[in-house]
């Protein structure tokens, strides 16, 4: 893999991670209007990650999402 290909891969993985990070932050802060706006603008990136069906694209998206939502979900489950 050349350096240019590696940089492009890093760019796209960063895009997937930041997409998940933003959506997780909006959901954790209960800012539903930002969540809706985020889904509206970030749908092409999410759609590509879903249609590619390759773990290298979906894992950064899910990890970025769980950065902000894992702790609140954990505390909610512990409170049950």
C-alpha positions as MATLAB code, in Angstrom:
seq = 'XXXXXXXXXXXXXXXXXXXXXXXXXXXXXXXXXXXXXXXXXXXXXXXXXXXXXXXXXXXXXXXXXXXXXXXXXXXXXXXX';
ca = [
       0.000    0.000    0.000;
       1.412    3.354   -0.970;
       1.484    6.349    1.337;
      -1.305    8.054   -0.631;
      -3.560    5.013   -0.288;
      -2.806    4.824    3.425;
      -3.703    8.484    3.883;
      -6.985    8.019    2.002;
      -7.847    5.018    4.161;
      -7.029    7.022    7.299;
      -9.192    9.895    6.020;
     -12.222    7.679    5.452;
     -11.822    5.806    8.726;
     -11.619    9.182   10.485;
     -14.800   10.298    8.722;
     -16.626    7.174    9.918;
     -15.327    7.587   13.472;
     -16.243   11.284   13.646;
     -19.700   10.555   12.232;
     -20.334    8.023   14.983;
     -18.802   10.356   17.554;
     -21.101   13.239   16.590;
     -24.237   11.106   16.514;
     -23.368    9.493   19.852;
     -22.717   12.899   21.411;
     -26.042   14.274   20.161;
     -27.891   11.239   21.496;
     -26.113   11.283   24.875;
     -26.815   15.000   25.356;
     -30.450   14.495   24.308;
     -30.166   17.047   21.559;
     -32.565   15.336   19.257;
     -32.750   18.168   16.730;
     -28.975   17.890   16.209;
     -29.374   14.134   15.908;
     -31.962   14.580   13.156;
     -29.830   17.194   11.384;
     -26.791   14.945   11.757;
     -28.619   11.999   10.230;
     -29.807   14.229    7.386;
     -26.315   15.459    6.505;
     -24.330   12.329    7.366;
     -26.629    9.820    5.660;
     -24.278    9.313    2.672;
     -21.401    8.319    4.968;
     -23.593    6.002    7.036;
     -25.139    4.541    3.875;
     -21.708    3.782    2.436;
     -20.587    2.092    5.658;
     -23.713   -0.058    5.712;
     -23.632   -0.997    2.026;
     -19.910   -1.768    2.042;
     -20.581   -4.414    4.725;
     -16.905   -4.547    5.632;
     -15.786   -4.544    9.252;
     -13.035   -1.983    8.643;
     -15.664    0.665    7.818;
     -18.371   -0.228   10.317;
     -16.182   -0.690   13.409;
     -14.995    2.968   13.569;
     -18.592    4.142   13.141;
     -19.840    1.955   16.002;
     -16.853    2.713   18.257;
     -17.321    6.449   17.701;
     -20.995    6.094   18.585;
     -20.281    4.115   21.761;
     -17.666    6.589   23.020;
     -20.476    8.850   24.231;
     -23.322    6.389   24.731;
     -21.701    3.383   26.438;
     -21.412    4.877   29.938;
     -25.013    6.202   30.124;
     -26.317    2.860   28.850;
     -24.175    0.981   31.383;
     -25.486    3.081   34.282;
     -29.053    2.679   33.063;
     -28.690   -1.107   32.947;
     -27.090   -1.149   36.419;
     -30.046    0.812   37.790;
     -32.582   -1.803   36.676;
];
